[in-house]
């Protein structure tokens, strides 16, 4: 069997080659995502510094905002930087399904269990 | 831009006569590896969440622990971590530009951007080394209280601190106290009324005075306590001190778990960055030698690019779940 990393046909691998003009558009998108990711990180840090944790309600809202912003960042990295957005739908689903399931679980642990602890802490102290 | 089934060479079709994912074997396996690696990091962050939720002791918060900048006095909460995040994002961008150059078979472009990515990787590793060093050395250290104490902070608020609570010293006094705690015979404690000082004899003899102590340093509502109130705390100290953190000891909390998670999660991520830099260097040398030019495509850059972006992706989650929340 032949090595399949030798691309015989340009059509085989996704966007294996593109023209100079296509490259200009792709680079424009890359810089847009860069600025966006940097801005989101700056906003997250500003929020973390500005808002106080003692105000339980505000902090809950902040936590959720952090998580949503993180998912936005993650989506841009995976779909644009890692080009998953340009792959076939089969490929996208096979990769994204485990990610989405697990990230949901992670958020549940961080938020629900965290609140459970906060509740027992305020009850017993 | 999805692949076109009709033009796929027959050798790589699956049993059903189709290529369901329309990607090369190598790229698909890189993706599968990244999914499984994500589960490992997810497991670590989940374990962190559980430990934090079930911790009996106070849990340090990111903006209180990580607020130093190299060579600068003062407090800059999370700025350094944000800078590290920025470095990693930029190196991800240079990587995707290298991949894009590869798609145009532009060897010079690949070398330029891949080289920049390697430099960015070293910058990140260097920043992490400084962060670890700062975390390990701490900033002054603290001692545990031997009994419950009620003190008035400088802002007038009264605090009742339980036995075992950590009280923190400034850098100057803490260094002297560390020598005292070590049983250094050259360190001598003087206590005259409200005046506490430690003199270290030797080649560079100097005296450090107790001006103020800090309570709640790594949690919400940090306060300074000075004068007679600070002396009250000092006199209630136990013989348990903590200076910085290592695998057995931590000044950041009464529990050791927080420091352990810091070392393991950021260390495991740092190891990924390190191996990513090594792989990038190998691919850089291959590109330099014209291996990919000869092969006719730069898919190898794309595959290592996937790994490098994944390292950035993981950091985004570590940043949120370890430092921010």
Interface residues (C-beta under 8 A of the other chain):
Chain A: X1 X2 X4 X5 X6 X7 X8 X9 X10 X11 X12 X13 X14 X15 X16 X17 X18 X19 X20 X23 X26 X27 X30 X31 X33 X34 X37 X38 X41 X42 X44 X45 X48 X49 X52 X53 X54 X63 X66 X67 X69 X70 X73 X74 X77 X78 X80 X81 X82 X83 X86 X87 X88 X89 X90 X91 X94 X95 X98 X99 X102 X103 X105 X106 X109 X110 X113 X114 X116 X117
Chain B: X1 X2 X3 X4 X6 X7 X8 X9 X11 X12 X20 X21 X22 X23 X24 X25 X26 X27 X28 X31 X35 X38 X39 X42 X45 X46 X49 X50 X52 X53 X54 X55 X61 X62 X63 X77 X78 X79 X81 X82 X85 X86 X89 X90 X92 X93 X95 X96 X97 X99 X100 X101 X103 X104 X105 X220 X221 X295 X296 X297 X299 X300 X302 X305 X306 X309 X310 X312 X313 X316 X317 X319 X320 X321 X323 X324 X325
